[in-house]
């Protein structure tokens, strides 16, 4: 009888023990009837290196699409999304604890930010060491369909990242 009780408890608890994580791509954050995002801007034309270096010292590029439509059905869904970290806040030990996750390297820093539905404003209690900004990461956690504003760009989504780890090609 105790085995049957244990088996029943395990069967009932299993869905709560491991939440299904939905792996998303950036296109999954754009409603089907929304305009497609503009292609990423080339980072720099190396033949114009002096101009590129001067631009780096200037103000951040303005976001062209700060209020794009989002997919409301993703609210509360446990997701996994790859992207690049744009640091907003760091802990005393140098871990990034607040950041924008963006689909391509250099977004929000070197080139105009992508549309708001292509940016996730994320926080992490533990944070993550980011040695190289060109290194992509996976972030996992419950996605919130909620507008967020930062000094660099507006985001259409938020996440309290429960896991952050390097993106590696398989």
C-alpha positions in Angstrom: 0.0 0.0 0.0 2.8 2.4 0.8 4.4 1.8 -2.6 1.1 2.8 -4.3 0.8 5.9 -2.2 4.5 6.9 -3.0 3.9 6.3 -6.7 0.8 8.4 -6.7 2.5 11.2 -4.8 5.4 11.2 -7.3 3.1 11.2 -10.2 1.2 14.1 -8.9 4.3 16.1 -8.0 6.2 15.5 -11.2 4.6 18.3 -13.2 5.6 20.8 -10.4 9.1 19.5 -9.9 10.3 20.2 -13.4 8.6 23.0 -15.3 8.7 22.6 -19.1 11.1 25.1 -20.5 10.0 26.4 -24.0 13.0 27.3 -26.2 12.4 30.4 -28.1 14.0 32.1 -31.0 13.8 35.9 -31.4 11.2 35.6 -34.1 8.9 33.9 -31.6 8.6 37.3 -29.7 7.0 39.1 -32.7 3.3 38.7 -33.4 2.5 37.2 -36.8 0.8 40.4 -38.0 3.6 42.7 -36.9 6.1 44.2 -39.2 9.4 42.2 -39.3 12.3 43.7 -37.4 14.8 45.7 -39.5 18.0 43.8 -40.3 20.9 44.4 -37.9 23.1 47.3 -38.8 26.7 46.5 -39.7 28.9 47.3 -36.7 31.6 49.3 -38.4 33.2 49.8 -41.8 36.9 49.3 -40.9 37.9 51.5 -43.7 36.3 54.3 -41.7 38.0 53.3 -38.4 38.5 56.9 -37.2 34.8 57.7 -37.6 33.9 54.5 -35.8 36.1 55.3 -32.8 34.7 58.8 -32.6 31.1 57.4 -32.7 32.0 55.1 -29.8 32.6 58.1 -27.5 29.3 59.7 -28.4 25.9 59.2 -27.0 24.1 55.9 -27.6 22.1 55.6 -30.8 18.3 56.3 -30.5 15.9 53.4 -30.6 13.6 53.6 -33.7 10.8 51.3 -32.5 10.3 51.6 -28.7 6.7 50.3 -28.5 6.4 47.4 -30.9 3.6 44.8 -30.4 4.4 41.7 -28.2 2.9 38.3 -27.8 0.7 38.4 -24.7 0.3 34.6 -24.6 4.0 34.3 -23.6 3.3 36.0 -20.2 4.3 33.7 -17.4 5.7 31.0 -19.7 9.0 29.4 -18.6 11.4 30.1 -21.5 15.0 29.7 -22.7 16.3 32.4 -25.1 19.7 32.9 -26.6 21.2 36.3 -27.0 23.8 38.9 -26.1 24.1 40.7 -22.7 24.1 44.4 -22.6 25.0 45.2 -18.9 23.0 47.8 -17.0 24.1 47.1 -13.4 26.8 45.1 -11.8 27.5 43.8 -8.3 30.6 44.8 -6.3 32.3 41.6 -7.4 31.8 42.4 -11.1 28.8 40.2 -11.9 26.1 41.6 -14.2 22.9 41.6 -12.2 20.7 43.7 -14.6 20.9 43.6 -18.3 19.2 43.8 -21.7 19.2 40.6 -23.7 19.4 41.4 -27.4 19.5 39.2 -30.6 22.8 40.4 -32.0 26.2 41.7 -30.7 26.5 45.4 -30.4 22.8 46.2 -30.2 22.1 49.2 -27.9 25.8 50.1 -27.7 27.3 50.3 -31.1 24.2 50.5 -33.3 20.6 51.6 -32.8 18.7 49.3 -30.4 16.4 46.7 -32.0 12.6 47.1 -31.7 11.3 46.7 -28.1 9.8 43.3 -28.9 13.3 42.1 -29.6 14.7 43.1 -26.2 14.3 41.4 -22.8 15.1 43.4 -19.7 16.5 40.8 -17.3 17.6 40.8 -13.7 19.4 38.1 -11.8 20.0 37.8 -8.1 23.3 35.9 -8.5 24.3 37.7 -11.7 26.8 36.4 -14.3 30.4 37.1 -15.1 30.6 38.5 -18.7 34.2 38.3 -19.8 33.5 39.2 -23.4 30.4 41.1 -24.7 30.5 39.3 -28.0 29.9 35.9 -26.1 26.2 34.8 -26.5 24.4 33.4 -23.5 21.2 31.4 -22.8 18.9 32.8 -20.2 16.0 30.8 -18.6 13.1 31.9 -16.5 9.5 33.0 -16.5 8.9 35.6 -19.3 6.8 38.6 -18.4 5.0 40.5 -21.1 5.8 43.9 -19.6 7.3 47.1 -20.9 10.6 48.2 -19.3 12.6 51.4 -19.9 16.3 51.7 -19.4 18.8 54.4 -20.3 19.8 52.4 -23.5 16.4 51.1 -24.8 12.9 50.1 -24.1 12.1 46.4 -23.8 8.8 44.7 -24.5 9.6 41.8 -22.2 11.1 41.2 -18.7 12.6 38.2 -17.0 14.0 37.3 -13.6 16.7 35.0 -15.0 16.9 31.8 -13.0 19.7 30.3 -15.1 22.3 32.1 -17.3 24.9 30.1 -19.1 27.1 30.2 -22.2 25.5 29.5 -25.6 27.5 26.8 -27.3 26.9 25.3 -30.7 26.2 21.6 -30.5 
